[in-house]
C-alpha cells in the first residue's frame, strides 16, 4: 500500500531551495560586478587621464590682504616695535656663609602700612614666590657647596622713552651681572650676539618693577601707556613678549578680574605682597613673557605681564599683570635723582585678615586694629597705642588694611594726616606725621635701608667683580708702599676676571687717580659707568717700584 506524500512539506522544501539558488545567483552577480569594476579601474592609465580636457578650469588666485574687524593686527603693528627681548646673565659666585636662597625659611610677620612684612623676607623669598607662580622662575639655588654655575634668564620689556628707557620686571634683572636687550628690528643672531648692553636705572622689589636703559643714537619707538582704572572685566587684551625665547609672540584674551592678590597668606593672615594687586587675564602668558605689555584694544598698555599660576610650566589661562597706573607712579620715582621708590609710613603694624568676631568685640565694622606701634614713628609720637582701631583718614572712612596702606604709602614724607581711631569704644583723632617707610623698617630691624641703588661697599663687586681690603702691614713694608688696596676675591667671568685682574693683586691707582685706601677706591669706582675705559696701576707683590698696567672697557 502506497504511503501518501506530505504536500505541504514538499512545497516548503521547494521554496527554500529556490531562495538559496536566488541568493547564490545574486552573490555571484555582485562578485562578478566588483571584480569587473576593479579590472576596469586598473586598466585606466595615467596617459588616458592626462588627455582629459581641463581648459575650462579656472586657476586659484590669492586675494589681496583684508584687514579684519577685530583690529588685533593693527594693534600689534602699533605696539610691537616697542616691545623688546631681554637676556640676563648671572655669573658664578663663590659660596658664602649665608644659606642657599631656597633653603631660607620665612617667619611670618604682621602686616603694616609700611609694607614691612615684605621687607622682612629673605633675599630669596620673592624668587621663591615667582618659582611658585611661574613654574620655575629665573634661577636656582646658590647653595653652600661652592661656586654656583652661570645662569641665564629670559624676559621681555617695553620702551617708554625714545631715549632708551625700558620697563620690565625686577625678577627679570634681579641679581643679573649682565643685561642685554634686543629690539624688534635687531636681527636674530647666533651665539655671542646677545644684544645691546643695558644698565639698571632703579628697581622696586615691592611691586616687582624695574627700569633699565640702553644707549641709542636714534629715537626709539615707544608704547602708549593707558589708564588701568578704566579697564573693565571682559575687555579684550593682547599679551606681547618672548615666551620660551620665541620673540614677537602675541596672544589674545580678556581681562578676567581686577585688583587680584596672588600671594599665599600664612595662617595668621599675613599678606606677603601688599603692594601687588594685579589684573588677571586669560591671554596666554608663559615663562619669558615677564615684563612684556598687556595691551587693550585702543593700543594702550594697561598692564605688565608678571606671573602665571601654573602646574605645568606653561599657561593655564590664569595670568597676572601689574596695572599701568602703578607702573607709571613707580617709574616716575625710579627715574628721579635717588632712583628709588619712597613710600609713606605712620609706623604701625597690623594683622591683615581677622575674624568677624574681633570686629564685633572691639566695636567696629570697618577699619584696622593696631597690633604694634613702632617706637619713634609718627603714630607713636601722636599717641596711637596697640589695640586702637583706625577707622578714618582725613575724615574719610577706611575699609580695611589695604585701603590704609594704599592711602598712607602714597603720601609725601613729612606731610601730616589726621587719623580717626577708636579706643575703648570712644572716638578720638590724632595728627600723625608721615615718615619714610624704608627708614622706619631700618629702625625696626636694625638693618640698613634696602634701596634700589647698590651700597657703596658693593660697587666694586657689582661693577668690576672684585672685593678688596687694606694691604697687610707686612706686605706694604715689603713692597715699599703706603697706600693702595689688595684684591681678596675675583668673581669668575666678571670684568676683572676677563682682563686678568687676579686675587692678591695690589691696586695703587685707577684711571690715573691714586688709590690710597678703601674709601678712595670706592669713591673712584662709584663714578665708573658702562662703556668707560678702566685702567689699573698694579704694584708687584715681590719687587719694589715695579708697576704694570691692566685695563679694559666696562660692558
C-alpha positions, 0 to 999 in steps of 0.5 A, a space after each residue: 500500500 502506497 504511503 501518501 506524500 506530505 504536500 505541504 512539506 514538499 512545497 516548503 522544501 521547494 521554496 527554500 531551495 529556490 531562495 538559496 539558488 536566488 541568493 547564490 545567483 545574486 552573490 555571484 552577480 555582485 562578485 562578478 560586478 566588483 571584480 569587473 569594476 576593479 579590472 576596469 579601474 586598473 586598466 585606466 592609465 595615467 596617459 588616458 587621464 592626462 588627455 582629459 580636457 581641463 581648459 575650462 578650469 579656472 586657476 586659484 588666485 590669492 586675494 589681496 590682504 583684508 584687514 579684519 574687524 577685530 583690529 588685533 593686527 593693527 594693534 600689534 603693528 602699533 605696539 610691537 616695535 616697542 616691545 623688546 627681548 631681554 637676556 640676563 646673565 648671572 655669573 658664578 659666585 663663590 659660596 658664602 656663609 649665608 644659606 642657599 636662597 631656597 633653603 631660607 625659611 620665612 617667619 611670618 610677620 604682621 602686616 603694616 602700612 609700611 609694607 614691612 612684612 615684605 621687607 622682612 623676607 629673605 633675599 630669596 623669598 620673592 624668587 621663591 614666590 615667582 618659582 611658585 607662580 611661574 613654574 620655575 622662575 629665573 634661577 636656582 639655588 646658590 647653595 653652600 657647596 661652592 661656586 654656583 654655575 652661570 645662569 641665564 634668564 629670559 624676559 621681555 620689556 617695553 620702551 617708554 622713552 625714545 631715549 632708551 628707557 625700558 620697563 620690565 620686571 625686577 625678577 627679570 634683572 634681579 641679581 643679573 651681572 649682565 643685561 642685554 636687550 634686543 629690539 624688534 628690528 635687531 636681527 636674530 643672531 647666533 651665539 655671542 650676539 646677545 644684544 645691546 648692553 643695558 644698565 639698571 636705572 632703579 628697581 622696586 622689589 615691592 611691586 616687582 618693577 624695574 627700569 633699565 636703559 640702553 644707549 641709542 643714537 636714534 629715537 626709539 619707538 615707544 608704547 602708549 601707556 593707558 589708564 588701568 582704572 578704566 579697564 573693565 572685566 571682559 575687555 579684550 587684551 593682547 599679551 606681547 613678549 618672548 615666551 620660551 625665547 620665541 620673540 614677537 609672540 602675541 596672544 589674545 584674551 580678556 581681562 578676567 578680574 581686577 585688583 587680584 592678590 596672588 600671594 599665599 597668606 600664612 595662617 595668621 593672615 599675613 599678606 606677603 605682597 601688599 603692594 601687588 594687586 594685579 589684573 588677571 587675564 586669560 591671554 596666554 602668558 608663559 615663562 619669558 613673557 615677564 615684563 612684556 605689555 598687556 595691551 587693550 584694544 585702543 593700543 594702550 598698555 594697561 598692564 605688565 605681564 608678571 606671573 602665571 599660576 601654573 602646574 605645568 610650566 606653561 599657561 593655564 589661562 590664569 595670568 597676572 599683570 601689574 596695572 599701568 597706573 602703578 607702573 607709571 607712579 613707580 617709574 616716575 620715582 625710579 627715574 628721579 635723582 635717588 632712583 628709588 621708590 619712597 613710600 609713606 609710613 605712620 609706623 604701625 603694624 597690623 594683622 591683615 585678615 581677622 575674624 568677624 568676631 574681633 570686629 564685633 568685640 572691639 566695636 567696629 565694622 570697618 577699619 584696622 586694629 593696631 597690633 604694634 606701634 613702632 617706637 619713634 614713628 609718627 603714630 607713636 609720637 601722636 599717641 596711637 597705642 596697640 589695640 586702637 582701631 583706625 577707622 578714618 583718614 582725613 575724615 574719610 572712612 577706611 575699609 580695611 588694611 589695604 585701603 590704609 596702606 594704599 592711602 598712607 604709602 602714597 603720601 609725601 614724607 613729612 606731610 601730616 594726616 589726621 587719623 580717626 581711631 577708636 579706643 575703648 569704644 570712644 572716638 578720638 583723632 590724632 595728627 600723625 606725621 608721615 615718615 619714610 617707610 624704608 627708614 622706619 623698617 631700618 629702625 625696626 630691624 636694625 638693618 640698613 635701608 634696602 634701596 634700589 641703588 647698590 651700597 657703596 661697599 658693593 660697587 666694586 663687586 657689582 661693577 668690576 667683580 672684585 672685593 678688596 681690603 687694606 694691604 697687610 702691614 707686612 706686605 706694604 713694608 715689603 713692597 715699599 708702599 703706603 697706600 693702595 688696596 689688595 684684591 681678596 676675591 675675583 668673581 669668575 667671568 666678571 670684568 676683572 676676571 676677563 682682563 686678568 685682574 687676579 686675587 692678591 693683586 695690589 691696586 695703587 691707582 685707577 684711571 690715573 687717580 691714586 688709590 690710597 685706601 678703601 674709601 678712595 677706591 670706592 669713591 673712584 669706582 662709584 663714578 665708573 659707568 658702562 662703556 668707560 675705559 678702566 685702567 689699573 696701576 698694579 704694584 708687584 707683590 715681590 719687587 719694589 717700584 715695579 708697576 704694570 698696567 691692566 685695563 679694559 672697557 666696562 660692558 
